[in-house]
Amino acid sequence: MKASIGRCLFVLFIFIFFNLRGYDSDNKLTQIYPSYHPVMSDTSSYKLSIWGNSFNSPQFILSGHGQNIVQDTVTVVNQNLAIADFSIPTTLPLGVYKLIVYDGVMDTLYSCITFYKNVSGDGVFYTYTVAQLSQDVQGVWVGDGDNDSLMEVFVSGKDNTIHMYEWSDSSWVEQTVGSSGGYMIKVTVGDGNNDGLLEVYGVSDDDSVYQFAYNGTSWEKTVIGSGTGFMKSVAVGDGNCDGFPEVYAAGADSNVYMFSFDGTNWNTTTIGKISGTIHALAINDGTNDGKLEVYASAFDGGIYQFSWNGSSWAMDTLLQVPGVYIYGVWVGDGDNDTLLEVYGAVSNGDVYQIEWNGSSWDTTRLGTLPDQALAVKLGDGDNDGLNEVYVACDDGNIYRFEFDGSNWTSSIVGSGSSYMHNLALGDGDNDGFIEVYGANYDDRLYMFRFESIQPDIASDSILLPRSGWIPGGNYHIRAVVGNYGGGNANNVYVFVSVIDTVANSEIFRDTILLDSLPAKLDTTVVFEPCYYTPGSVYRTIVYVNYPDTNPANDTTSILSATKDAVVLFVEDANGYGAPNHPDSTWLIPLTNLLGENRVAYFGPTSSYTDNGPDIEEMRNVDLVIWNCYDYYVDPQLTSLDTSNIKTIIDEGKRVWLIGQDIIYSLLGK
């Protein structure tokens, strides 16, 4: 109890100190690993390696979504590395979090950690197209480039532009970040200028390195430096372990450049040179010695490490394969042994793991792809709580390599219609799951999402009767039932129950058996008719009891209050019509004439594509007054409305159809 109280007081002290004083902290945090962690069904331990500057007695907090998680323990490995343990509760909201440290000064690393949902059981990757550009997509990165605490997907391509794609409710929204004087080859996100905010960085074949900083309304472009040949890779991190991130870039001139910002100007340093074009860069602690290093893959068949010894840069060769290009390099814990390794993607299709044993580098071939391996990244793309190795291939596929403790096995994640340039992992659509993103020569950006092959049967919605006031009478209850999982479902029972809430009694029950409900499809079920007696309030409940992993969506219900109505007034305004709804010009005289319980109302429609009332609702009154008002741009009545009106007239019902432009709206249609 004392420890908990102490943590609460510590959090309170930090936030009061920070918020009231507006503390301008010295730089303290630069980089973390891993930058993602699953939220498990039980409380889990999150061991976080944190790099920074002059750690003494640091106190760390994970903060976001109204949550503040204080470290359980912290170990200071050296002045630049601390390892903190956090207990992650099962109820932690998913999404992006920041890391706060107090160690004499306060510092914050924004949008640096993603907590995602752990998925158990078998599943498959589904392929989605995020965007199609005018020319092929070269690079892709997932990060919070506009500092809104949400992840976005950034792509670079031969249209000379960096694009940002942000998921909004049901679609991807594109925003142009900025352009260069040539092909935009690679893109990344990081705080390269140490201002506490994230920026987007890109390299181009015009030899330049670009920074794009979002000011809240627009993107500001800065050329931070250049090489003597076209640039092919860019990374942000504290490669020289001075407590300040830098921007690193490399390309055709075989140099690795460091661009550091001094508060006023960008300064360029060449940290090393090799004999071939450099195609990829990565920054992490590949030797597990507590210090960050810079790693490069090159067209001379080599993977190289550049490390700062306090006074100069030293270069070490990790791998040298004659006669090949090494396209990709990445650093991470691909075999889940808690140690970091270096991974390489080779033009002959080989994928390598290179592991430091304390005195030399051990090389393991994970496998050989059928075509050139063009890029390699690590992450938990299937959301099972373990890392995998992902490789983009010239045959158009992305491959996944998994280690079972003894052997590496590979499988295809998904494909495009041409060769796959690059890939990235992250929760780009902020749905609480990690996805794999692929940049393809077919001009498309792909998302590959791992989804359970277990069925997820849901009672989605009730179409009839509708909620609210309705005419009393007979209704064939209609509902939508869907299978939103990844596997087909057989023998699905769908149940309906109607409760009279006034009498507190069930008045109707029915069951429908669906022989099969395929994955990713929904269907409409129609039950036997139920008589809704006028003058009461009914709860209609439709539910399924299929055994699946998401029982929360098994039931849906609505409340309907019934009238002894003789008139149904339909306000089919299509977005036009009366200024207030319901239209009092009609409803007031109708209720004065007939009585409030004798008039039912439907509407208003908001678009010409909206259907009017169901035919069964119209059958439960003597007269339908259907007012189309003055809409004229498109046909006022939908095809279904036209058919229903014709049917009930043929059945002997009366319809009063009003609309000054009904015929005009059909001209030329």
Summary of the structure (lengths in Angstrom):
residues: 669
radius of gyration: 30.9
end to end distance: 74.3
largest distance: 96.0
contacts: 2368
relative contact order: 0.08
helix: 9%
strand: 54%
